[in-house]
Amino acid sequence: MKTNIDYKLYLVTDRDLLKNTDLYTAVEEAIKGGVTLVQLREKDITTLDFYNTALNIKKVTDKYDIPLIINDRMDIALAVNASGVHIGQKDMPCTIARKILGNDKILGVSATTLSQAIKAEKEGADYIGVGAIFNTSTKQDAKPVSIDTLKEIKETLSIPVVAIGGITSKNIHLLNASNIDGIAVVSDILGKNDIRLASEDLNSLIKF
């Protein structure tokens, strides 16, 4: 399940950003525009609603053979047989998450420093999400990470590195020399009127 994962254009969901569409249509349009991986992130819904949402999003991602990652909730990921889970520094320890998930699922870990990234790789992470690279409105508590730190993490680790945080079509060029494996985007896809076109535009600008 984990072989040949394409992290190039990684969509992280936020239903609060949607304009005149539902989450399922938005995800499908983003995939049609070139999104290669989807993370379902839900902050303020019940476990039952999260489960049902994940089931329905997985129908969309399965249709296009796109991996579905669940943010934080390993119970939801296992219940719907998602491709994996993404955890932060304040979530369950990476070693425990790996034991629960098993070796066939994708495990992503957020990091803001080189030491956090190295530790996550040693403890079983499949990829690292590094950020926030730029100012972001979708995660107010995100610590800023310099592009130099992003490059250092990429140069040091052997697993894929994905940049996240305020990445848009206007600043993506600043990451061209970073040699990273992908970008994770929220607002610059889901906050647009034409989600498919927004995804296509970002996809065309990725030069790393």
Secondary structure, 3 states (H helix, E strand, C coil): CCCCCCCCEEEECCHHHCCCCCHHHHHHHHHHCCCCEEEECCCCCCHHHHHHHHHHHHHHHHHCCCCEEEECCHHHHHHHCCCEEEECCCCCCHHHHHHHHCCCCEEEEEECCHHHHHHHHHCCCCEEEECCCCCCCCCCCCCCCCHHHHHHHHHHCCCCEEEECCCCCCCHHHHCCCCCCEEEECHHHHCCCCHHHHHHHHHHHCCC
